[in-house]
């Protein structure tokens, strides 16, 4: 649906660097990265607001690199909604329809009513944006974007300014838009939960470059390097040396003073070891198992995070356990515990 080939754009203080990317038709594709990664600039380049210095943007097998935004059949939703303050809700949604001269006024009115009914905002028709909540404004922005029946919908941090409950609700609405309209969506965010919940595939972007593309599982459980691992919350990042490998299970001497086992194709040499904190299970007694790693440590810190507790051990390992687990184990700072994790939960890279 979208193909970006060797795209480069220099703004002097920042540049997009030789980006290659493919988005399949019907995908909910998320571009995930920290603030300042260039996510919005890439999205705006796809939309046609910037012309690249070199490289190409293709949509549905057409090279649209130099095509103006209005010729691309793309809807765009901004973080700040960008509604016209002097237009009512109805007039905001109708604006794009009026620009399409291919449809009659009656057809536009029918389309307007269908969209407002579908998104349950008909009761807001004569209100002005300033009188709406953030969630209501974003629903109007979605309605305006999809009213023109775009082949692609681009979303720039669309939920960032909303409270938690409204974000959760609108995430479901966006999934419904994608599913029922069978539209291709490209969504920019720095929010990892948002990416995990919404994405069919994710591209991690840092410093103007695409670092890794994959499914949510691949991005969060099999990051390709330490920088990505750190960004996606892999708090246990260890250095090690592969000492042995039997039948695809590597024995690795890691820098916390012990050997661990991991499913890996590496047979020797220096490696980086990634273990997500939620994959560690804490217990008071050592339970030997050939399929699991067991590492002893003393609790240095306990940090409650709502229903979860972040546990730091003196060997630098970090675990994320449920509040119920903490209470049943009666964990206290200074307690000795055993951290257990599967060999399949360990991701190894060079």
MOMO-V408756 format. One record per pair of residues at least 6 apart in sequence whose C-alpha atoms are under 7 Angstrom apart, sorted by the first residue. I is the first residue (numbers start at 1). J is the second residue. D is the distance in Angstrom with one decimal. If there is no record, write none. Layout:
# MOMO-V408756
<<I,J,D> <I,J,D>>
This chain:
# MOMO-V408756
<<1,23,5.8> <1,24,5.1> <1,25,4.7> <1,59,5.5> <1,60,4.9> <2,22,5.7> <2,23,5.0> <2,24,6.8> <2,58,5.7> <2,59,4.7> <2,60,6.5> <3,21,5.8> <3,22,4.6> <3,23,6.5> <3,57,6.0> <3,58,5.0> <3,59,6.5> <4,19,6.8> <4,20,5.2> <4,21,5.0> <4,22,6.4> <4,56,5.8> <4,57,4.7> <4,58,6.3> <5,19,6.5> <5,20,4.8> <5,21,6.9> <5,55,5.5> <5,56,5.1> <5,57,6.5> <6,18,4.3> <6,19,5.0> <6,20,5.3> <6,55,4.8> <6,56,6.9> <7,17,6.8> <7,18,4.7> <7,19,4.8> <7,20,6.8> <7,52,6.5> <7,54,5.8> <7,55,4.0> <7,56,6.0> <8,16,5.2> <8,17,5.0> <8,18,4.9> <8,19,6.7> <8,52,5.8> <8,53,5.8> <8,54,5.3> <8,55,6.1> <9,15,5.4> <9,16,5.1> <9,17,7.0> <9,52,4.8> <9,53,5.0> <9,54,7.0> <10,16,6.5> <15,208,5.9> <16,38,6.8> <16,208,4.4> <16,209,6.4> <17,208,5.7> <17,209,5.6> <19,209,6.3> <19,210,6.4> <23,29,6.8> <25,184,5.6> <26,182,5.7> <26,183,5.4> <26,184,4.3> <27,184,5.2> <27,185,6.3> <27,200,6.1> <28,184,6.2> <28,185,4.9> <28,186,6.2> <28,198,6.8> <28,199,5.2> <28,200,5.3> <28,201,6.9> <29,185,6.0> <29,186,4.8> <29,187,6.2> <29,199,5.5> <29,200,6.0> <29,201,5.2> <29,202,5.8> <30,186,5.7> <30,187,4.7> <30,188,5.8> <30,195,6.1> <30,199,5.6> <30,201,6.5> <30,202,4.8> <30,203,6.3> <31,39,6.7> <31,187,6.1> <31,188,4.8> <31,189,6.4> <31,202,5.8> <31,203,4.8> <31,204,6.0> <31,205,6.7> <32,188,6.2> <32,189,5.3> <32,190,5.4> <32,195,7.0> <32,202,6.7> <32,203,6.0> <32,204,4.9> <32,205,6.0> <33,189,6.7> <33,190,5.1> <33,204,5.6> <33,205,4.9> <33,206,5.9> <34,190,5.4> <34,206,6.9> <35,190,6.8> <37,205,6.1> <37,206,4.6> <37,207,4.6> <37,208,5.5> <38,207,6.7> <38,208,5.1> <39,188,6.2> <39,205,6.9> <40,156,6.4> <40,188,6.9> <43,154,7.0> <44,50,6.4> <45,51,6.4> <46,57,6.7> <47,69,5.7> <47,74,6.6> <48,67,6.8> <48,68,5.7> <48,69,4.7> <49,69,6.5> <51,65,6.8> <51,66,6.5> <56,63,6.9> <56,65,5.4> <57,63,6.0> <57,64,5.8> <57,65,4.8> <58,64,5.6> <58,65,6.9> <73,150,4.9> <73,151,5.9> <73,152,7.0> <74,150,5.1> <74,151,6.2> <74,152,5.0> <74,153,5.8> <75,145,4.8> <75,146,6.6> <75,150,5.6> <75,152,6.2> <75,153,4.6> <75,154,6.0> <76,145,6.2> <76,153,5.9> <76,154,4.8> <76,155,5.9> <77,141,6.3> <77,142,6.7> <77,145,6.7> <77,154,6.2> <77,155,4.8> <77,156,6.1> <77,158,6.7> <78,155,6.2> <78,156,5.0> <78,157,6.9> <78,158,5.9> <79,156,5.6> <79,157,5.1> <79,158,4.5> <79,159,6.8> <79,160,6.6> <81,137,6.6> <81,138,5.9> <81,141,5.7> <83,92,6.7> <83,129,6.9> <83,141,6.8> <84,92,6.4> <85,128,6.6> <85,129,5.7> <85,130,6.8> <87,128,6.4> <88,125,6.7> <88,126,5.3> <88,127,5.4> <88,128,4.5> <88,129,6.9> <89,124,6.5> <89,125,5.0> <89,126,6.0> <89,127,5.9> <89,128,6.0> <89,129,6.8> <89,140,6.7> <90,125,4.8> <90,126,6.4> <92,144,6.6> <93,143,6.2> <93,144,4.1> <93,147,6.9> <94,112,6.5> <96,144,6.9> <96,148,6.3> <97,108,6.1> <97,147,6.9> <97,148,5.9> <111,147,7.0> <112,147,7.0> <115,143,6.3> <115,147,6.6> <116,122,5.0> <116,143,7.0> <129,137,6.4> <134,162,6.3> <135,162,6.8> <135,166,6.0> <151,183,6.1> <151,184,6.6> <152,183,6.1> <152,184,4.9> <152,185,5.8> <153,184,6.3> <153,185,4.8> <153,186,6.4> <154,185,5.9> <154,186,4.9> <154,187,6.0> <155,186,6.2> <155,187,4.6> <155,188,6.1> <156,187,6.2> <156,188,5.1> <157,188,5.4> <157,189,5.0> <159,167,5.8> <175,198,6.8> <178,184,7.0> <196,216,5.6> <199,216,6.8> <200,215,6.3> <201,214,5.5> <201,215,4.5> <201,216,6.2> <202,213,5.6> <202,214,5.5> <202,215,6.0> <202,216,6.3> <203,210,6.5> <203,212,5.7> <203,213,4.3> <203,214,6.7> <204,210,5.9> <204,211,5.5> <204,212,5.3> <204,213,6.4> <205,211,5.7> <220,232,6.0> <222,347,6.1> <223,229,5.3> <224,349,6.8> <225,349,6.9> <234,274,6.4> <234,275,6.1> <234,276,4.7> <234,277,6.7> <235,276,6.2> <235,277,6.2> <235,318,6.5> <236,274,5.8> <236,275,5.1> <236,276,6.2> <236,277,6.6> <236,317,5.9> <236,318,6.3> <237,272,6.9> <237,273,5.7> <237,274,4.9> <237,275,6.7> <238,254,6.4> <238,255,6.4> <238,272,5.8> <238,273,5.0> <238,274,6.6> <239,254,5.7> <239,255,5.7> <239,271,6.1> <239,272,4.8> <239,273,6.1> <240,252,6.1> <240,253,5.3> <240,254,4.1> <240,255,6.0> <240,270,5.8> <240,271,5.3> <240,272,6.1> <240,273,6.9> <241,252,5.5> <241,253,5.3> <241,254,6.6> <241,268,6.9> <241,269,5.4> <241,270,4.4> <241,271,5.8> <242,250,6.5> <242,251,5.9> <242,252,4.4> <242,253,6.4> <242,267,6.2> <242,268,4.6> <242,269,5.5> <242,270,6.5> <243,251,5.7> <243,252,5.7> <243,253,6.8> <243,268,6.0> <244,250,5.7> <244,251,5.2> <244,267,6.0> <244,268,6.8> <245,251,6.1> <245,267,5.2> <248,263,5.8> <248,264,5.6> <248,265,5.7> <249,261,6.5> <249,262,5.5> <249,263,4.6> <249,264,5.8> <250,261,5.5> <250,262,5.3> <250,263,6.2> <250,264,5.8> <250,266,6.9> <250,267,6.8> <251,259,6.5> <251,260,5.8> <251,261,4.6> <251,262,6.7> <252,259,5.4> <252,260,5.3> <252,261,6.1> <253,259,4.3> <253,260,6.5> <256,315,6.0> <260,293,6.0> <261,293,6.5> <261,343,5.4> <262,343,4.3> <262,344,6.1> <262,346,5.4> <263,343,5.8> <263,344,5.5> <264,348,6.6> <270,350,6.8> <271,348,6.6> <271,349,5.7> <271,350,4.6> <272,348,5.7> <272,349,5.3> <272,350,6.0> <273,346,6.7> <273,347,5.8> <273,348,4.8> <273,349,6.7> <274,346,5.9> <274,347,5.1> <274,348,6.4> <275,345,6.4> <275,346,5.2> <275,347,6.5> <277,318,5.5> <277,319,4.3> <277,320,5.1> <278,319,5.9> <278,320,4.7> <278,321,6.5> <279,341,6.1> <279,345,6.6> <280,319,5.5> <280,339,5.9> <280,340,5.6> <280,341,5.0> <281,339,5.5> <281,340,5.1> <281,341,6.4> <282,337,6.4> <282,338,5.6> <282,339,4.7> <282,340,6.4> <283,337,5.7> <283,338,5.3> <283,339,6.7> <284,337,5.0> <284,338,6.2> <285,338,6.6> <286,338,6.0> <291,342,6.2> <291,343,6.4> <292,340,6.5> <292,341,5.5> <292,342,4.4> <292,343,5.8> <293,340,5.4> <293,341,5.3> <293,342,6.0> <293,343,6.6> <294,338,6.3> <294,339,5.6> <294,340,4.5> <294,341,6.8> <295,338,5.6> <295,339,5.1> <295,340,6.5> <296,337,5.9> <296,338,4.5> <296,339,6.2> <297,313,5.7> <297,314,6.0> <297,315,6.0> <297,336,5.7> <297,337,5.6> <297,338,6.3> <298,313,5.3> <298,314,5.4> <298,334,5.7> <298,335,5.6> <298,336,4.3> <298,337,6.1> <299,311,7.0> <299,312,6.0> <299,313,4.5> <299,314,6.2> <299,333,5.2> <299,334,5.0> <299,335,5.5> <299,336,6.4> <300,312,5.5> <300,313,5.2> <300,314,5.6> <300,333,5.7> <300,334,6.2> <301,311,5.8> <301,312,5.1> <301,333,6.0> <302,309,6.6> <302,310,5.8> <302,311,4.8> <302,312,6.6> <302,333,6.9> <303,309,5.6> <303,310,5.0> <303,311,6.5> <304,310,6.3> <307,322,6.1> <307,323,5.4> <308,320,6.6> <308,321,5.7> <308,322,4.4> <308,323,5.1> <309,320,5.7> <309,321,5.4> <309,322,6.0> <309,323,5.9> <310,319,6.0> <310,320,4.8> <310,321,6.7> <311,318,5.7> <311,319,5.1> <311,320,6.2> <312,318,4.6> <312,319,6.6>>
